[in-house]
Amino acid sequence: MAIAAGRGLGLAVLALPAAVLGVTLSLVSLALIPAGIGIVTTPPVVKGVRAYATWRRTLAERWGGVRVPSAYRPLPATTNPWTLTLALLRDPATWRDLRWLPVDMTAGFLTALLPPLLLVYPLEGFALAAGGWRAVTDAGHGPYWYAFVPVAGQGTALAAGALGAVVLVAAHRYTVRALHAHFRLTRAFLSPSQAELAERVRVLTETRRDAVDTSAAELRRIERDLHDGAQARLVAMGMDLGTVEMLLDKNPAKARELLAKTRESSAEALAELRDLVRGIHPPVLAERGLGDAVKALALRLPVATEVTVELGAGRAEAPVESAAYFAVSEVLTNAVKHSGADRIWVDLHHTDGRLLVSVTDNGRGGAVIGAGSGLAGVERRLGTFDGVLAVGSPAGGPTMVTMEIPCVLS
């Protein structure tokens, strides 16, 4: 009971100023959008409101066992304030958070304040019964009202004390429930609507279908590479070895020549198998992580490539690392083939639960995400993990491709 009252008091003290500040800054920032100032101020203000709402969701689950889901759309990985503002304003979750703030500073404030009031109010009744009634009635302004009890003497003060005991019993029973009512109110206004959940399911269905299609295409590629490459060489080696067996006694010189040829074929088949395995999951990625794998990838490029890695000591999950690696590989391949660049920069870092990767080249520009392009495949690959892709490539260059994948480092 006391813990619930303390938590309710803390929420009440914090909720009112925080909600007032959030509503004021949001309204001012949105009103200044036509003047251009709001384009710069809206992203940090709305992100602050999101962070506050996310924190309140965490408290609801931690203190009240009330889970409040969120359905924020991924934000584009860009520093352009106009793009960020549009993305935030198009997200229904933004308006849901802004509608919740006025409720939180009114009904939310009252429901959070109710638990400490239920615990503290009986103490006043006990104080009146213990003689404190004299201090409040000596002023000569008539009886002092404790709830519905007019306290004017010791008898009515004892009645106030009895009422305080009843309120204390009620507090013991309902304080925790009152705090839960506050969290349920938060859930009612912060939970996504059925339409948003349906949209979320649709996006996940599409990304899952893309992932299945990509996996099927990858399996067909592996089958084709094995059939046309290593398998064909192994069949040829078997035929050559059969010929060697027949020539060992009749023509030893020709047999040695065929053996040398077979040895070369075996080396080529082994190299093809290694390349195939590297295309499925590079050994350096499994052994040394994403940063070193991208550095090894850059060393094989014909264009000077600088790689900067700031991932800390942890590693992302293997599927995320694999998706990021092959996405970077595809972007680098596009840059080498189509941009005409003579220098490429790759930057990898992890911040705020997101893996951020940017690939920049000084080529001719003009890259777009379109059907049939390699970047469209990268976008589908990242979408499987709720990742986003942003491309800035004006005519004449430079081109900057930014990828963002939500993940945690173990």
N, C-alpha and C positions, 0 to 999 in steps of 0.2 A: 504493500500500500504506500509506504513512504517513498519507495523507489519510483512508483508510478507518479506520485505527486511531484517529486523532484523533476522527473522528466517532463511532465506537463508544464511545470513552471518554466523550465528552460526553453521549451518550444514556444510558450507564450511570449516570453521576453524576446526571443529571437525572431519569431514569425512576423510580428507586427512591423518592426523597422525594416526587416529584410524585404517583406512584401511591398511595403510602401515605397522603398527605394527602387525595387524592381519595376513596379508599375510606373513610377514617375520617370525613370530613365527610359523605359521602353516607349512610353507615349511621346516623350520629347524627341527621342531618336527617330521614331517613325514619322512624326510630324515634320522633321527636318529633311526627310528623304527628297522631297521636291526641290529643296534648296541645294542639294548635293552633299550637305554636311552629314545627313543621316546615312548616306552610303558608306561612310567611313566608320560611323559610331555604332550602327546597327549590329554588325557581326559580333563585336566584343560584348555588347549589351545582351544580345540574345544568347550567346554562348554562356555568359554569366548566369542568366536565368535558367538555362539548361543544367548547368552544373549544380545550382541550388536545388532544382527540382529532382535531379538525380540523387543528391545527398538526402533529400527528404524521403525519397523512395527507399534508400538504404536504411534510414532510421525506422521507417514503417515496418520493414521486414525484420530488422534486428531487435527493435523494442516491442513491437506488437504482433509479430508473426504474420503481418499483412503484406503480401507480395503485390507490388504495384508494377506491372510490366511497362516497358517503354517501347516505342516504335519509331525512333528517330531515323530519318533517312541518312545514308552516308553523305557527307559533305565533299564537294570536289576538292581535290588536293591542289589548291591554287591560292595565291596571295592576293588575287584580284578582288578588291572589296565589292565591286559591283556583282561579280559572279557569286560570291559568298552570300551577299544580301538577297539576291534573287532565289538562291537555293534555300536559304533559311525561311523566306517568306512563302515559298511554295510548299513547305513542309507543314502538313496539318498539325504535327506535334508542337510546332512553334506557337500556333494560336491556342492550342490546348493549354500549354504552360501559361500563356498570358491571361487566359480566362481563369485559370486556377488562382493566380496571385490575389485578385480582389476577394475571392472566397476565403483564401487562407488568412487574410488580414482581418476578416470579420467573423464568419462562422468558425473558421479554423482557430482563430485566437480565443474565442469563447470556449470551444470544446477542449482546447489545450489548458485553459485556465481553470476549468471545472475541477479536475482532480486535486490541485493544491487547495482550492477553496473548500472542497469537501473535507479536507484534512485540517485546515486552519480554522475554519468557522466555528467548530465545536469549542476550540480553546477560548474564544471570546465568551461563550456561554458559561464555561467553567470559571472564567475570571469574574464575571458578573456575580455568580453564585458565591464566590469566595470573598465578596465584599467590594468588588470593583464597581458595583452599581452606584455607590455613594459618589464616586468621582464624576460620573456621567449625569447624575440627577441633581447635584448641588448647584448647578448653574441656573436652575429655576426655569427651565424651558419646557417643563412637563416631562412625561415619562420618556424613557429611552427605549426605542423599539428594537428588540432582538427577534428578527423574523416577524412573526405575528404576535409575539409576547410583549406587552407594554411593561417595561421594568420601572417600577416606582418605589419599591421597597424590598425587604429581604425575602418576602414570600414570592413575589413575582421574579426575583433574581434566582431563587431556587428553581422556579419553573423554567427559566431560561437555561439553567444548568442541566435540567432534565431534558429539555429539547436539544441541547448540545450533545448529550449522551446519545440521543436517538440519531442525530445527524452523524455522530462518530460511527455508530453501528452501520448506518447507510454507507458511510465513506469506506468502511472496511469491505463492504460487499460490492460497491459500485465504482470505486476509484479506478481500478484497472479497466473495467468496462468502459468508463468514460474516456480513458485514454485510447482504447481501441476504437471508440466511435470517432475520435479525431483522425485516426489513421484510415478508417473506412471512408471518411469524407474525402481524405486525400486521394484514396484509390478511385473514388467515384468520379473525380474531376481530372485525374492524371492518367487513367487507363485509356489505351487507344480504343477507338470505336470498332465496331464489327467491320465497317467498310475499310478501315486502315489495316485490320488484321487480314481481311480478304486480299487486299492489294499486296500485303507482305507475302501471303501464301502464293499469290500469282508470280511474284518476282522469284521466290525460292523455287517454284516449280520450273520456271524458265531456266534458271541457272542450273538446276539439277539436270534438266534435259540437255542443256548445252554441255554439261560435264560428261553425261553419258555418251553424247555424240562424239565429243572430243576423245574420250577413252576408246570408243569403237574405231574411230579413224586412226588412233595411235596403234591399236592392235593390228589393224590392216597394214599399216606402214611397216610394223615390225615383221609381220608375216611376209610381206613383199620383199623386204630387205634380206630376210633369211633365205627366201626362195631364190632370189636373183643373185645373191652375193655368196655368202658363206656356204650355203647348201650346194650351189652349182660348183664351187671350187672343190668341196669335199667329194662330190661325185666324180669330178675330173681326176682328183688325186687317186681315188679307188681304181679308176680305169687305168691310170698310168702305172700304179703298183702292180696291177694284173699283167700289164705288158712287160714290166720289169722282170716278173717271175719267169715269163716265157723266154726272155732274152739273156738271162743270167748265164746260161751255158752256151748259147749260140753266138751272142754278140755282147760280151761284157762291157765294151766301150759305150755302146748305145744304152745299155742298162744303167751305167753310171750317169750318163747325160740325163736320162729320164728321172733318175733319183734326185739329181740336183734341181731339175725343174719341179719335182714334187715338193722338195724342201722349200723352194721359193713360194709355191702355191700355199703350203701350210702356213708360212709366215704371213702371207697376204690374208688368208682366211682368218688367222688369229687377230690381225689388225682390224679387219672388218667387224669381227665379233666384239672387240674392245670398243670400237666406235659405236656399235649398236648398243652395248651396255651403257656407255657414257651418255647416249641419247635417251635411254630410259631413266637412269638415275646416276649421275656422275659420282664415282667413288669419292672424289674430293669433297663433294657436297655432304655425303654421309659421314665422312671422317673428320672434316675440318670446319664445316659450317658454311653458311651462305656467303659471308664476306670473302673467305679464301677461294670459294668456288667461283665467284664473280671475278676475282683477281686472276685466277687461272684462265678463265674465259677471255679476259681482256688481253692476256699475253699472246693468245693465238690469233688475234685480229691483225689485219694488215694496216690498220690505222692506229696512230698513237693514241692510247687510251689511259686516262688517269682515273684511278678508283679511290674513293674516300669512304672508309667504313667506320661508323660509330654505333655499334650495336651492344656495347658493354660485354659482360662476361656470359650472359645467357644466350639461349638459342630458341628460335621459334619451333613450333611443331613441324615434323617432317613434311606433311602435305603443304603447309604454308611455305616452307623453304623451297620445296620443289616448284611450286607455282611461281614464286618470285624469281627463282633462277631461270626458268624457261621463259618467263615474261621478259626478263632483262636480255636473255639470249636472242629472242625474236626482235626486240627493239634495236639491239646492236647490229643484228644482221640487216635489218632495214636501213639503218644508218650507213652501213658500209656499202650496201648495194645501190641505194637510191639518192643519198644526200649529197654525194660528192665532197664530203667533209674530209679534212686532214687532221682533225683532232676531236676527241670525244671525252666527255667527263661523266663519270658515274658516281653518284653519292647515295650511300645507304645509311640510314640511321633510324632509331626506334625512340618514339616519344609518345607519352600519353596513351599507351596501349595501342599504338599504331606503328606498323612498319612502313616507312616512307622511302621510296626509291625514285631518284630522278636521273634521267639520261639526257645529256645535252650535247649537241654537236654544232659545229660552225659551218654547216653545209648550206645548201640553197634554199631550204625551207619548203613549204607547201605540203607538209604531211597532214593527212586528215584521217579520221576514223570513219571508214566506210565499208560497205559490204564487199567482201573479197579481199580486203587489205589485211596485212599481217596485224595491224593495230586492232582491228575488229576481233581477231582471234585472241589477242592479249586481253581485251576488255571482257570477253566471255570467260577466259580462264580466271581472271581476278574476281569476276562476279560470283563465281562459285563460293568464294570466301567472304562475300560482302565487300570486296575491294572495289575501288574506283580508279579510273584512268582519265587523266587530263592531258591534252596536247596543245601546246602553243607553238605554232610554226608559221609565222608570217612569211610572205614571199620574200626571198632574199636571205632568209634565216635570221637568227639561229633557230634551231628546233629544240624544244624542251618537252620531254615526255615524263610525266610524274605519275607514279603509281602509289596507291595507299591500300594497305591490308590491315584490318583490325586483328591484333594478335597480342599475346603475352609471351614474354621470354621466360623459359624455365631456368 
